Amino acid sequence: MVPMPASESPDNSPMTPASPCIKVCTLDPAWRLCIGCGRTIEEIAGWRTMSQAERERVMGELPARLARLAARDEGAL
């Protein structure tokens, strides 16, 4: 796992999804996903400039990504 510095919390307006960051900023080198929030480095870096629709799309994908990471860690994949 490759540690990353925790990014600052983005300026979230009430109309946009809050950052999914849980301050466990470590990228899985094989899957290239943060093991804390499930985002890619590109999604983390671009979160502040994403549109509401883009953020909602990413947020919708996170549960499945995190489940895949957890299943792999448990040896199911």
N, CA, C and O atoms as a Tripos MOL2 file, in Angstrom:
@<TRIPOS>MOLECULE
protein
  308   307    77     0     0
PROTEIN
NO_CHARGES

@<TRIPOS>ATOM
      1 N           0.8340   -1.1680    0.0000 N.3       1 MET1
      2 CA          0.0000    0.0000    0.0000 C.3       1 MET1
      3 C           0.8880    1.2450    0.0000 C.2       1 MET1
      4 O           1.9360    1.2710    0.6450 O.2       1 MET1
      5 N           0.4630    2.2580   -0.7190 N.am      2 VAL2
      6 CA          1.2280    3.4860   -0.8440 C.3       2 VAL2
      7 C           0.5070    4.5820   -0.0800 C.2       2 VAL2
      8 O          -0.5780    4.9900   -0.4950 O.2       2 VAL2
      9 N           1.0760    5.0860    1.0440 N.am      3 PRO3
     10 CA          0.4060    6.1460    1.7930 C.3       3 PRO3
     11 C           0.3600    7.4430    0.9970 C.2       3 PRO3
     12 O           1.2870    7.7610    0.2520 O.2       3 PRO3
     13 N          -0.7180    8.1780    1.1640 N.am      4 MET4
     14 CA         -0.8760    9.4880    0.5340 C.3       4 MET4
     15 C          -1.1750   10.4950    1.6270 C.2       4 MET4
     16 O          -1.7860   10.1420    2.6360 O.2       4 MET4
     17 N          -0.7630   11.7250    1.4540 N.am      5 PRO5
     18 CA         -1.1580   12.7270    2.4380 C.3       5 PRO5
     19 C          -2.6530   12.9710    2.3530 C.2       5 PRO5
     20 O          -3.2270   12.9930    1.2640 O.2       5 PRO5
     21 N          -3.2720   13.1520    3.4930 N.am      6 ALA6
     22 CA         -4.7100   13.4410    3.5090 C.3       6 ALA6
     23 C          -4.9400   14.8070    2.8930 C.2       6 ALA6
     24 O          -4.2540   15.7740    3.2250 O.2       6 ALA6
     25 N          -5.8950   14.8780    2.0070 N.am      7 SER7
     26 CA         -6.1980   16.1590    1.3790 C.3       7 SER7
     27 C          -7.1000   16.9670    2.2900 C.2       7 SER7
     28 O          -7.7680   16.4220    3.1700 O.2       7 SER7
     29 N          -7.1120   18.2550    2.0720 N.am      8 GLU8
     30 CA         -8.0040   19.1050    2.8400 C.3       8 GLU8
     31 C          -9.4340   18.7940    2.4590 C.2       8 GLU8
     32 O          -9.7240   18.3880    1.3340 O.2       8 GLU8
     33 N         -10.3010   18.9880    3.3950 N.am      9 SER9
     34 CA        -11.7170   18.7760    3.1260 C.3       9 SER9
     35 C         -12.1820   19.8120    2.1130 C.2       9 SER9
     36 O         -11.9320   21.0050    2.2910 O.2       9 SER9
     37 N         -12.8550   19.3740    1.0540 N.am     10 PRO10
     38 CA        -13.2960   20.3300    0.0380 C.3      10 PRO10
     39 C         -14.3960   21.2370    0.5520 C.2      10 PRO10
     40 O         -15.0770   20.9300    1.5310 O.2      10 PRO10
     41 N         -14.5520   22.3430   -0.1190 N.am     11 ASP11
     42 CA        -15.6230   23.2760    0.2000 C.3      11 ASP11
     43 C         -16.9070   22.7170   -0.3910 C.2      11 ASP11
     44 O         -17.1940   22.9220   -1.5710 O.2      11 ASP11
     45 N         -17.6760   22.0150    0.4240 N.am     12 ASN12
     46 CA        -18.8900   21.3630   -0.0600 C.3      12 ASN12
     47 C         -20.1010   22.2350    0.2200 C.2      12 ASN12
     48 O         -20.3680   22.6020    1.3650 O.2      12 ASN12
     49 N         -20.8200   22.5580   -0.8240 N.am     13 SER13
     50 CA        -22.0670   23.2820   -0.6320 C.3      13 SER13
     51 C         -23.1470   22.2710   -0.3000 C.2      13 SER13
     52 O         -22.9580   21.0810   -0.5510 O.2      13 SER13
     53 N         -24.2820   22.7030    0.2590 N.am     14 PRO14
     54 CA        -25.3470   21.7700    0.6080 C.3      14 PRO14
     55 C         -25.9090   21.0310   -0.6010 C.2      14 PRO14
     56 O         -26.5490   19.9910   -0.4410 O.2      14 PRO14
     57 N         -25.6850   21.5410   -1.7940 N.am     15 MET15
     58 CA        -26.2510   20.9270   -2.9880 C.3      15 MET15
     59 C         -25.3560   19.8340   -3.5760 C.2      15 MET15
     60 O         -25.7810   19.1190   -4.4830 O.2      15 MET15
     61 N         -24.1330   19.6920   -3.0790 N.am     16 THR16
     62 CA        -23.2390   18.6940   -3.6510 C.3      16 THR16
     63 C         -22.8950   17.6460   -2.6040 C.2      16 THR16
     64 O         -22.8870   17.9430   -1.4090 O.2      16 THR16
     65 N         -22.6100   16.4190   -3.0420 N.am     17 PRO17
     66 CA        -22.2320   15.3880   -2.0750 C.3      17 PRO17
     67 C         -20.9490   15.7710   -1.3550 C.2      17 PRO17
     68 O         -20.0090   16.2810   -1.9640 O.2      17 PRO17
     69 N         -20.9210   15.5200   -0.0590 N.am     18 ALA18
     70 CA        -19.7160   15.7640    0.7220 C.3      18 ALA18
     71 C         -18.6300   14.7970    0.2780 C.2      18 ALA18
     72 O         -18.9140   13.7480   -0.3000 O.2      18 ALA18
     73 N         -17.4110   15.1560    0.5490 N.am     19 SER19
     74 CA        -16.3050   14.2680    0.2220 C.3      19 SER19
     75 C         -16.4650   12.9580    0.9910 C.2      19 SER19
     76 O         -16.8150   12.9720    2.1710 O.2      19 SER19
     77 N         -16.2120   11.8320    0.3320 N.am     20 PRO20
     78 CA        -16.2930   10.5490    1.0210 C.3      20 PRO20
     79 C         -15.0330   10.2210    1.8230 C.2      20 PRO20
     80 O         -14.9310    9.1380    2.3990 O.2      20 PRO20
     81 N         -14.0850   11.1390    1.8640 N.am     21 CYS21
     82 CA        -12.8230   10.9100    2.5590 C.3      21 CYS21
     83 C         -13.0690   10.6030    4.0340 C.2      21 CYS21
     84 O         -13.8090   11.3160    4.7130 O.2      21 CYS21
     85 N         -12.4330    9.5220    4.5230 N.am     22 ILE22
     86 CA        -12.5230    9.1730    5.9410 C.3      22 ILE22
     87 C         -11.1430    9.2530    6.5990 C.2      22 ILE22
     88 O         -10.9260    8.7000    7.6770 O.2      22 ILE22
     89 N         -10.2210    9.9460    5.9380 N.am     23 LYS23
     90 CA         -8.8630   10.1820    6.4480 C.3      23 LYS23
     91 C          -8.0550    8.8910    6.5970 C.2      23 LYS23
     92 O          -7.1960    8.7900    7.4740 O.2      23 LYS23
     93 N          -8.3310    7.9110    5.7440 N.am     24 VAL24
     94 CA         -7.5240    6.6930    5.6350 C.3      24 VAL24
     95 C          -6.9760    6.7140    4.2130 C.2      24 VAL24
     96 O          -7.4030    5.9390    3.3570 O.2      24 VAL24
     97 N          -6.0410    7.5970    3.9820 N.am     25 CYS25
     98 CA         -5.5800    7.8820    2.6260 C.3      25 CYS25
     99 C          -4.4070    6.9880    2.2430 C.2      25 CYS25
    100 O          -3.2430    7.3660    2.3780 O.2      25 CYS25
    101 N          -4.7400    5.7990    1.7650 N.am     26 THR26
    102 CA         -3.7390    4.8380    1.3200 C.3      26 THR26
    103 C          -4.2210    4.2250    0.0190 C.2      26 THR26
    104 O          -5.3130    3.6610   -0.0450 O.2      26 THR26
    105 N          -3.4010    4.3370   -1.0190 N.am     27 LEU27
    106 CA         -3.7730    3.7610   -2.3110 C.3      27 LEU27
    107 C          -3.3560    2.3040   -2.3870 C.2      27 LEU27
    108 O          -2.2280    1.9460   -2.0460 O.2      27 LEU27
    109 N          -4.2740    1.4760   -2.8350 N.am     28 ASP28
    110 CA         -3.9520    0.0850   -3.1270 C.3      28 ASP28
    111 C          -3.2200    0.0870   -4.4640 C.2      28 ASP28
    112 O          -3.7830    0.5370   -5.4620 O.2      28 ASP28
    113 N          -1.9730   -0.4060   -4.5130 N.am     29 PRO29
    114 CA         -1.2020   -0.3070   -5.7550 C.3      29 PRO29
    115 C          -1.7560   -1.1480   -6.9000 C.2      29 PRO29
    116 O          -1.6020   -0.7770   -8.0630 O.2      29 PRO29
    117 N          -2.3920   -2.2610   -6.5960 N.am     30 ALA30
    118 CA         -2.9270   -3.1200   -7.6580 C.3      30 ALA30
    119 C          -4.2140   -2.5490   -8.2450 C.2      30 ALA30
    120 O          -4.4050   -2.5660   -9.4610 O.2      30 ALA30
    121 N          -5.0780   -2.0540   -7.4010 N.am     31 TRP31
    122 CA         -6.3900   -1.5770   -7.8520 C.3      31 TRP31
    123 C          -6.4030   -0.0740   -8.0920 C.2      31 TRP31
    124 O          -7.3210    0.4510   -8.7210 O.2      31 TRP31
    125 N          -5.3700    0.6260   -7.5840 N.am     32 ARG32
    126 CA         -5.2540    2.0790   -7.7460 C.3      32 ARG32
    127 C          -6.4670    2.8060   -7.1800 C.2      32 ARG32
    128 O          -6.9530    3.7850   -7.7470 O.2      32 ARG32
    129 N          -6.9420    2.2970   -6.0410 N.am     33 LEU33
    130 CA         -8.0620    2.8970   -5.3250 C.3      33 LEU33
    131 C          -7.6250    3.1830   -3.8980 C.2      33 LEU33
    132 O          -6.8150    2.4500   -3.3290 O.2      33 LEU33
    133 N          -8.1660    4.2530   -3.3210 N.am     34 CYS34
    134 CA         -7.9370    4.5300   -1.9130 C.3      34 CYS34
    135 C          -8.6890    3.4740   -1.1050 C.2      34 CYS34
    136 O          -9.8740    3.2360   -1.3420 O.2      34 CYS34
    137 N          -8.0030    2.8410   -0.1520 N.am     35 ILE35
    138 CA         -8.6700    1.8120    0.6380 C.3      35 ILE35
    139 C          -9.6410    2.4080    1.6530 C.2      35 ILE35
    140 O         -10.4640    1.6870    2.2170 O.2      35 ILE35
    141 N          -9.5550    3.7110    1.8910 N.am     36 GLY36
    142 CA        -10.4720    4.3670    2.8170 C.3      36 GLY36
    143 C         -11.7820    4.7740    2.1770 C.2      36 GLY36
    144 O         -12.8550    4.5020    2.7160 O.2      36 GLY36
    145 N         -11.6950    5.4290    1.0200 N.am     37 CYS37
    146 CA        -12.9150    5.9690    0.3980 C.3      37 CYS37
    147 C         -13.2840    5.2990   -0.9170 C.2      37 CYS37
    148 O         -14.4200    5.4220   -1.3740 O.2      37 CYS37
    149 N         -12.3420    4.5910   -1.5320 N.am     38 GLY38
    150 CA        -12.6410    3.8970   -2.7800 C.3      38 GLY38
    151 C         -12.4410    4.7070   -4.0430 C.2      38 GLY38
    152 O         -12.7140    4.2210   -5.1410 O.2      38 GLY38
    153 N         -11.9620    5.9490   -3.9040 N.am     39 ARG39
    154 CA        -11.7620    6.7770   -5.0940 C.3      39 ARG39
    155 C         -10.3890    6.5500   -5.7020 C.2      39 ARG39
    156 O          -9.4590    6.0960   -5.0340 O.2      39 ARG39
    157 N         -10.2830    6.8770   -6.9890 N.am     40 THR40
    158 CA         -8.9890    6.8760   -7.6640 C.3      40 THR40
    159 C          -8.2580    8.1650   -7.3010 C.2      40 THR40
    160 O          -8.8670    9.1090   -6.7970 O.2      40 THR40
    161 N          -6.9590    8.2010   -7.5570 N.am     41 ILE41
    162 CA         -6.1870    9.4130   -7.2830 C.3      41 ILE41
    163 C          -6.7070   10.5830   -8.1170 C.2      41 ILE41
    164 O          -6.7080   11.7260   -7.6620 O.2      41 ILE41
    165 N          -7.1470   10.2910   -9.3340 N.am     42 GLU42
    166 CA         -7.6920   11.3480  -10.1970 C.3      42 GLU42
    167 C          -8.9840   11.9140   -9.6100 C.2      42 GLU42
    168 O          -9.2150   13.1220   -9.6550 O.2      42 GLU42
    169 N          -9.8200   11.0410   -9.0630 N.am     43 GLU43
    170 CA        -11.0750   11.5040   -8.4550 C.3      43 GLU43
    171 C         -10.8110   12.2980   -7.1880 C.2      43 GLU43
    172 O         -11.4850   13.2930   -6.9240 O.2      43 GLU43
    173 N          -9.8360   11.8640   -6.4050 N.am     44 ILE44
    174 CA         -9.4850   12.5950   -5.1850 C.3      44 ILE44
    175 C          -8.9690   13.9850   -5.5470 C.2      44 ILE44
    176 O          -9.4070   14.9860   -4.9810 O.2      44 ILE44
    177 N          -8.0440   14.0360   -6.4860 N.am     45 ALA45
    178 CA         -7.4360   15.3130   -6.8760 C.3      45 ALA45
    179 C          -8.4430   16.2560   -7.5220 C.2      45 ALA45
    180 O          -8.3530   17.4710   -7.3430 O.2      45 ALA45
    181 N          -9.3910   15.7180   -8.2660 N.am     46 GLY46
    182 CA        -10.3410   16.5540   -8.9840 C.3      46 GLY46
    183 C         -11.6540   16.7960   -8.2790 C.2      46 GLY46
    184 O         -12.5430   17.4330   -8.8440 O.2      46 GLY46
    185 N         -11.8050   16.3040   -7.0530 N.am     47 TRP47
    186 CA        -13.0950   16.3780   -6.3570 C.3      47 TRP47
    187 C         -13.6470   17.7980   -6.2930 C.2      47 TRP47
    188 O         -14.8350   18.0160   -6.5330 O.2      47 TRP47
    189 N         -12.8010   18.7490   -5.9740 N.am     48 ARG48
    190 CA        -13.2620   20.1420   -5.8200 C.3      48 ARG48
    191 C         -13.7930   20.7390   -7.1190 C.2      48 ARG48
    192 O         -14.6470   21.6250   -7.0900 O.2      48 ARG48
    193 N         -13.3010   20.2670   -8.2370 N.am     49 THR49
    194 CA        -13.7090   20.8590   -9.5130 C.3      49 THR49
    195 C         -14.7460   20.0260  -10.2520 C.2      49 THR49
    196 O         -15.2040   20.4240  -11.3230 O.2      49 THR49
    197 N         -15.1240   18.8830   -9.7020 N.am     50 MET50
    198 CA        -16.1420   18.0460  -10.3500 C.3      50 MET50
    199 C         -17.5130   18.6990  -10.2430 C.2      50 MET50
    200 O         -17.8150   19.4090   -9.2840 O.2      50 MET50
    201 N         -18.3210   18.4390  -11.2430 N.am     51 SER51
    202 CA        -19.7070   18.9010  -11.1820 C.3      51 SER51
    203 C         -20.4720   18.0400  -10.1780 C.2      51 SER51
    204 O         -19.9980   16.9840   -9.7590 O.2      51 SER51
    205 N         -21.6460   18.5020   -9.8050 N.am     52 GLN52
    206 CA        -22.4890   17.7300   -8.8960 C.3      52 GLN52
    207 C         -22.7890   16.3550   -9.4970 C.2      52 GLN52
    208 O         -22.7640   15.3510   -8.7850 O.2      52 GLN52
    209 N         -23.0690   16.3040  -10.7810 N.am     53 ALA53
    210 CA        -23.3750   15.0300  -11.4410 C.3      53 ALA53
    211 C         -22.1800   14.0830  -11.3940 C.2      53 ALA53
    212 O         -22.3430   12.8840  -11.1710 O.2      53 ALA53
    213 N         -20.9750   14.6230  -11.6030 N.am     54 GLU54
    214 CA        -19.7740   13.7810  -11.5470 C.3      54 GLU54
    215 C         -19.5580   13.2320  -10.1390 C.2      54 GLU54
    216 O         -19.2360   12.0560   -9.9680 O.2      54 GLU54
    217 N         -19.7360   14.0840   -9.1390 N.am     55 ARG55
    218 CA        -19.5800   13.6300   -7.7550 C.3      55 ARG55
    219 C         -20.6080   12.5570   -7.4150 C.2      55 ARG55
    220 O         -20.2850   11.5630   -6.7640 O.2      55 ARG55
    221 N         -21.8390   12.7610   -7.8560 N.am     56 GLU56
    222 CA        -22.8870   11.7750   -7.5790 C.3      56 GLU56
    223 C         -22.5830   10.4440   -8.2660 C.2      56 GLU56
    224 O         -22.8510    9.3810   -7.7060 O.2      56 GLU56
    225 N         -22.0260   10.5000   -9.4710 N.am     57 ARG57
    226 CA        -21.6540    9.2760  -10.1790 C.3      57 ARG57
    227 C         -20.5820    8.5270   -9.3970 C.2      57 ARG57
    228 O         -20.6850    7.3190   -9.1860 O.2      57 ARG57
    229 N         -19.5580    9.2510   -8.9710 N.am     58 VAL58
    230 CA        -18.4790    8.6270   -8.2050 C.3      58 VAL58
    231 C         -19.0320    8.0470   -6.9040 C.2      58 VAL58
    232 O         -18.7280    6.9070   -6.5530 O.2      58 VAL58
    233 N         -19.8390    8.8260   -6.1920 N.am     59 MET59
    234 CA        -20.4060    8.3530   -4.9240 C.3      59 MET59
    235 C         -21.2090    7.0720   -5.1260 C.2      59 MET59
    236 O         -21.1930    6.1860   -4.2720 O.2      59 MET59
    237 N         -21.9050    6.9730   -6.2480 N.am     60 GLY60
    238 CA        -22.6920    5.7820   -6.5370 C.3      60 GLY60
    239 C         -21.8450    4.5490   -6.7920 C.2      60 GLY60
    240 O         -22.3020    3.4270   -6.5750 O.2      60 GLY60
    241 N         -20.6140    4.7440   -7.2510 N.am     61 GLU61
    242 CA        -19.7110    3.6280   -7.5470 C.3      61 GLU61
    243 C         -18.9220    3.1550   -6.3270 C.2      61 GLU61
    244 O         -18.4040    2.0380   -6.3240 O.2      61 GLU61
    245 N         -18.8260    3.9830   -5.3050 N.am     62 LEU62
    246 CA        -17.9460    3.6730   -4.1780 C.3      62 LEU62
    247 C         -18.3230    2.4110   -3.4020 C.2      62 LEU62
    248 O         -17.4260    1.6370   -3.0690 O.2      62 LEU62
    249 N         -19.5950    2.1610   -3.0950 N.am     63 PRO63
    250 CA        -19.9040    0.9410   -2.3350 C.3      63 PRO63
    251 C         -19.4120   -0.3330   -3.0220 C.2      63 PRO63
    252 O         -18.8800   -1.2230   -2.3590 O.2      63 PRO63
    253 N         -19.5790   -0.4300   -4.3230 N.am     64 ALA64
    254 CA        -19.1280   -1.6220   -5.0450 C.3      64 ALA64
    255 C         -17.6020   -1.7100   -5.0500 C.2      64 ALA64
    256 O         -17.0460   -2.7980   -4.9030 O.2      64 ALA64
    257 N         -16.9290   -0.5830   -5.2170 N.am     65 ARG65
    258 CA        -15.4630   -0.5860   -5.2050 C.3      65 ARG65
    259 C         -14.9330   -1.0540   -3.8550 C.2      65 ARG65
    260 O         -14.0420   -1.9000   -3.7820 O.2      65 ARG65
    261 N         -15.4970   -0.4870   -2.7850 N.am     66 LEU66
    262 CA        -15.0400   -0.8550   -1.4480 C.3      66 LEU66
    263 C         -15.3500   -2.3160   -1.1360 C.2      66 LEU66
    264 O         -14.5680   -2.9890   -0.4640 O.2      66 LEU66
    265 N         -16.4810   -2.8020   -1.6210 N.am     67 ALA67
    266 CA        -16.8280   -4.2160   -1.4230 C.3      67 ALA67
    267 C         -15.8270   -5.1190   -2.1400 C.2      67 ALA67
    268 O         -15.4300   -6.1540   -1.6040 O.2      67 ALA67
    269 N         -15.4160   -4.7300   -3.3570 N.am     68 ARG68
    270 CA        -14.4210   -5.5250   -4.0870 C.3      68 ARG68
    271 C         -13.0850   -5.5410   -3.3450 C.2      68 ARG68
    272 O         -12.4360   -6.5820   -3.2470 O.2      68 ARG68
    273 N         -12.6780   -4.3800   -2.8210 N.am     69 LEU69
    274 CA        -11.4300   -4.3270   -2.0530 C.3      69 LEU69
    275 C         -11.5240   -5.2090   -0.8110 C.2      69 LEU69
    276 O         -10.5890   -5.9470   -0.5020 O.2      69 LEU69
    277 N         -12.6430   -5.1390   -0.1010 N.am     70 ALA70
    278 CA        -12.8240   -5.9370    1.1140 C.3      70 ALA70
    279 C         -12.8430   -7.4230    0.7910 C.2      70 ALA70
    280 O         -12.2430   -8.2230    1.5090 O.2      70 ALA70
    281 N         -13.5270   -7.8000   -0.2840 N.am     71 ALA71
    282 CA        -13.6010   -9.2110   -0.6730 C.3      71 ALA71
    283 C         -12.2220   -9.7350   -1.0470 C.2      71 ALA71
    284 O         -11.8620  -10.8610   -0.7030 O.2      71 ALA71
    285 N         -11.4620   -8.9180   -1.7460 N.am     72 ARG72
    286 CA        -10.1120   -9.3280   -2.1220 C.3      72 ARG72
    287 C          -9.2510   -9.5130   -0.8760 C.2      72 ARG72
    288 O          -8.4770  -10.4660   -0.7830 O.2      72 ARG72
    289 N          -9.3910   -8.5960    0.0790 N.am     73 ASP73
    290 CA         -8.6150   -8.6950    1.3130 C.3      73 ASP73
    291 C          -8.9950   -9.9270    2.1240 C.2      73 ASP73
    292 O          -8.1740  -10.4620    2.8690 O.2      73 ASP73
    293 N         -10.2300  -10.3720    1.9830 N.am     74 GLU74
    294 CA        -10.6960  -11.5650    2.6930 C.3      74 GLU74
    295 C         -10.3820  -12.8340    1.9120 C.2      74 GLU74
    296 O         -10.6810  -13.9350    2.3740 O.2      74 GLU74
    297 N          -9.7810  -12.6890    0.7320 N.am     75 GLY75
    298 CA         -9.3940  -13.8340   -0.0700 C.3      75 GLY75
    299 C         -10.4840  -14.3750   -0.9620 C.2      75 GLY75
    300 O         -10.3440  -15.4630   -1.5220 O.2      75 GLY75
    301 N         -11.5900  -13.6240   -1.1080 N.am     76 ALA76
    302 CA        -12.7050  -14.0960   -1.9340 C.3      76 ALA76
    303 C         -12.4460  -13.8940   -3.4140 C.2      76 ALA76
    304 O         -13.0730  -14.5550   -4.2420 O.2      76 ALA76
    305 N         -11.5290  -12.9890   -3.7710 N.am     77 LEU77
    306 CA        -11.2520  -12.7360   -5.1900 C.3      77 LEU77
    307 C          -9.9050  -13.2870   -5.5680 C.2      77 LEU77
    308 O          -9.4920  -13.1720   -6.7220 O.2      77 LEU77
@<TRIPOS>BOND
     1     1     2 1
     2     2     3 1
     3     3     4 2
     4     3     5 am
     5     5     6 1
     6     6     7 1
     7     7     8 2
     8     7     9 am
     9     9    10 1
    10    10    11 1
    11    11    12 2
    12    11    13 am
    13    13    14 1
    14    14    15 1
    15    15    16 2
    16    15    17 am
    17    17    18 1
    18    18    19 1
    19    19    20 2
    20    19    21 am
    21    21    22 1
    22    22    23 1
    23    23    24 2
    24    23    25 am
    25    25    26 1
    26    26    27 1
    27    27    28 2
    28    27    29 am
    29    29    30 1
    30    30    31 1
    31    31    32 2
    32    31    33 am
    33    33    34 1
    34    34    35 1
    35    35    36 2
    36    35    37 am
    37    37    38 1
    38    38    39 1
    39    39    40 2
    40    39    41 am
    41    41    42 1
    42    42    43 1
    43    43    44 2
    44    43    45 am
    45    45    46 1
    46    46    47 1
    47    47    48 2
    48    47    49 am
    49    49    50 1
    50    50    51 1
    51    51    52 2
    52    51    53 am
    53    53    54 1
    54    54    55 1
    55    55    56 2
    56    55    57 am
    57    57    58 1
    58    58    59 1
    59    59    60 2
    60    59    61 am
    61    61    62 1
    62    62    63 1
    63    63    64 2
    64    63    65 am
    65    65    66 1
    66    66    67 1
    67    67    68 2
    68    67    69 am
    69    69    70 1
    70    70    71 1
    71    71    72 2
    72    71    73 am
    73    73    74 1
    74    74    75 1
    75    75    76 2
    76    75    77 am
    77    77    78 1
    78    78    79 1
    79    79    80 2
    80    79    81 am
    81    81    82 1
    82    82    83 1
    83    83    84 2
    84    83    85 am
    85    85    86 1
    86    86    87 1
    87    87    88 2
    88    87    89 am
    89    89    90 1
    90    90    91 1
    91    91    92 2
    92    91    93 am
    93    93    94 1
    94    94    95 1
    95    95    96 2
    96    95    97 am
    97    97    98 1
    98    98    99 1
    99    99   100 2
   100    99   101 am
   101   101   102 1
   102   102   103 1
   103   103   104 2
   104   103   105 am
   105   105   106 1
   106   106   107 1
   107   107   108 2
   108   107   109 am
   109   109   110 1
   110   110   111 1
   111   111   112 2
   112   111   113 am
   113   113   114 1
   114   114   115 1
   115   115   116 2
   116   115   117 am
   117   117   118 1
   118   118   119 1
   119   119   120 2
   120   119   121 am
   121   121   122 1
   122   122   123 1
   123   123   124 2
   124   123   125 am
   125   125   126 1
   126   126   127 1
   127   127   128 2
   128   127   129 am
   129   129   130 1
   130   130   131 1
   131   131   132 2
   132   131   133 am
   133   133   134 1
   134   134   135 1
   135   135   136 2
   136   135   137 am
   137   137   138 1
   138   138   139 1
   139   139   140 2
   140   139   141 am
   141   141   142 1
   142   142   143 1
   143   143   144 2
   144   143   145 am
   145   145   146 1
   146   146   147 1
   147   147   148 2
   148   147   149 am
   149   149   150 1
   150   150   151 1
   151   151   152 2
   152   151   153 am
   153   153   154 1
   154   154   155 1
   155   155   156 2
   156   155   157 am
   157   157   158 1
   158   158   159 1
   159   159   160 2
   160   159   161 am
   161   161   162 1
   162   162   163 1
   163   163   164 2
   164   163   165 am
   165   165   166 1
   166   166   167 1
   167   167   168 2
   168   167   169 am
   169   169   170 1
   170   170   171 1
   171   171   172 2
   172   171   173 am
   173   173   174 1
   174   174   175 1
   175   175   176 2
   176   175   177 am
   177   177   178 1
   178   178   179 1
   179   179   180 2
   180   179   181 am
   181   181   182 1
   182   182   183 1
   183   183   184 2
   184   183   185 am
   185   185   186 1
   186   186   187 1
   187   187   188 2
   188   187   189 am
   189   189   190 1
   190   190   191 1
   191   191   192 2
   192   191   193 am
   193   193   194 1
   194   194   195 1
   195   195   196 2
   196   195   197 am
   197   197   198 1
   198   198   199 1
   199   199   200 2
   200   199   201 am
   201   201   202 1
   202   202   203 1
   203   203   204 2
   204   203   205 am
   205   205   206 1
   206   206   207 1
   207   207   208 2
   208   207   209 am
   209   209   210 1
   210   210   211 1
   211   211   212 2
   212   211   213 am
   213   213   214 1
   214   214   215 1
   215   215   216 2
   216   215   217 am
   217   217   218 1
   218   218   219 1
   219   219   220 2
   220   219   221 am
   221   221   222 1
   222   222   223 1
   223   223   224 2
   224   223   225 am
   225   225   226 1
   226   226   227 1
   227   227   228 2
   228   227   229 am
   229   229   230 1
   230   230   231 1
   231   231   232 2
   232   231   233 am
   233   233   234 1
   234   234   235 1
   235   235   236 2
   236   235   237 am
   237   237   238 1
   238   238   239 1
   239   239   240 2
   240   239   241 am
   241   241   242 1
   242   242   243 1
   243   243   244 2
   244   243   245 am
   245   245   246 1
   246   246   247 1
   247   247   248 2
   248   247   249 am
   249   249   250 1
   250   250   251 1
   251   251   252 2
   252   251   253 am
   253   253   254 1
   254   254   255 1
   255   255   256 2
   256   255   257 am
   257   257   258 1
   258   258   259 1
   259   259   260 2
   260   259   261 am
   261   261   262 1
   262   262   263 1
   263   263   264 2
   264   263   265 am
   265   265   266 1
   266   266   267 1
   267   267   268 2
   268   267   269 am
   269   269   270 1
   270   270   271 1
   271   271   272 2
   272   271   273 am
   273   273   274 1
   274   274   275 1
   275   275   276 2
   276   275   277 am
   277   277   278 1
   278   278   279 1
   279   279   280 2
   280   279   281 am
   281   281   282 1
   282   282   283 1
   283   283   284 2
   284   283   285 am
   285   285   286 1
   286   286   287 1
   287   287   288 2
   288   287   289 am
   289   289   290 1
   290   290   291 1
   291   291   292 2
   292   291   293 am
   293   293   294 1
   294   294   295 1
   295   295   296 2
   296   295   297 am
   297   297   298 1
   298   298   299 1
   299   299   300 2
   300   299   301 am
   301   301   302 1
   302   302   303 1
   303   303   304 2
   304   303   305 am
   305   305   306 1
   306   306   307 1
   307   307   308 2
@<TRIPOS>SUBSTRUCTURE
     1 MET1         2 RESIDUE 1 A MET
     2 VAL2         6 RESIDUE 1 A VAL
     3 PRO3        10 RESIDUE 1 A PRO
     4 MET4        14 RESIDUE 1 A MET
     5 PRO5        18 RESIDUE 1 A PRO
     6 ALA6        22 RESIDUE 1 A ALA
     7 SER7        26 RESIDUE 1 A SER
     8 GLU8        30 RESIDUE 1 A GLU
     9 SER9        34 RESIDUE 1 A SER
    10 PRO10       38 RESIDUE 1 A PRO
    11 ASP11       42 RESIDUE 1 A ASP
    12 ASN12       46 RESIDUE 1 A ASN
    13 SER13       50 RESIDUE 1 A SER
    14 PRO14       54 RESIDUE 1 A PRO
    15 MET15       58 RESIDUE 1 A MET
    16 THR16       62 RESIDUE 1 A THR
    17 PRO17       66 RESIDUE 1 A PRO
    18 ALA18       70 RESIDUE 1 A ALA
    19 SER19       74 RESIDUE 1 A SER
    20 PRO20       78 RESIDUE 1 A PRO
    21 CYS21       82 RESIDUE 1 A CYS
    22 ILE22       86 RESIDUE 1 A ILE
    23 LYS23       90 RESIDUE 1 A LYS
    24 VAL24       94 RESIDUE 1 A VAL
    25 CYS25       98 RESIDUE 1 A CYS
    26 THR26      102 RESIDUE 1 A THR
    27 LEU27      106 RESIDUE 1 A LEU
    28 ASP28      110 RESIDUE 1 A ASP
    29 PRO29      114 RESIDUE 1 A PRO
    30 ALA30      118 RESIDUE 1 A ALA
    31 TRP31      122 RESIDUE 1 A TRP
    32 ARG32      126 RESIDUE 1 A ARG
    33 LEU33      130 RESIDUE 1 A LEU
    34 CYS34      134 RESIDUE 1 A CYS
    35 ILE35      138 RESIDUE 1 A ILE
    36 GLY36      142 RESIDUE 1 A GLY
    37 CYS37      146 RESIDUE 1 A CYS
    38 GLY38      150 RESIDUE 1 A GLY
    39 ARG39      154 RESIDUE 1 A ARG
    40 THR40      158 RESIDUE 1 A THR
    41 ILE41      162 RESIDUE 1 A ILE
    42 GLU42      166 RESIDUE 1 A GLU
    43 GLU43      170 RESIDUE 1 A GLU
    44 ILE44      174 RESIDUE 1 A ILE
    45 ALA45      178 RESIDUE 1 A ALA
    46 GLY46      182 RESIDUE 1 A GLY
    47 TRP47      186 RESIDUE 1 A TRP
    48 ARG48      190 RESIDUE 1 A ARG
    49 THR49      194 RESIDUE 1 A THR
    50 MET50      198 RESIDUE 1 A MET
    51 SER51      202 RESIDUE 1 A SER
    52 GLN52      206 RESIDUE 1 A GLN
    53 ALA53      210 RESIDUE 1 A ALA
    54 GLU54      214 RESIDUE 1 A GLU
    55 ARG55      218 RESIDUE 1 A ARG
    56 GLU56      222 RESIDUE 1 A GLU
    57 ARG57      226 RESIDUE 1 A ARG
    58 VAL58      230 RESIDUE 1 A VAL
    59 MET59      234 RESIDUE 1 A MET
    60 GLY60      238 RESIDUE 1 A GLY
    61 GLU61      242 RESIDUE 1 A GLU
    62 LEU62      246 RESIDUE 1 A LEU
    63 PRO63      250 RESIDUE 1 A PRO
    64 ALA64      254 RESIDUE 1 A ALA
    65 ARG65      258 RESIDUE 1 A ARG
    66 LEU66      262 RESIDUE 1 A LEU
    67 ALA67      266 RESIDUE 1 A ALA
    68 ARG68      270 RESIDUE 1 A ARG
    69 LEU69      274 RESIDUE 1 A LEU
    70 ALA70      278 RESIDUE 1 A ALA
    71 ALA71      282 RESIDUE 1 A ALA
    72 ARG72      286 RESIDUE 1 A ARG
    73 ASP73      290 RESIDUE 1 A ASP
    74 GLU74      294 RESIDUE 1 A GLU
    75 GLY75      298 RESIDUE 1 A GLY
    76 ALA76      302 RESIDUE 1 A ALA
    77 LEU77      306 RESIDUE 1 A LEU
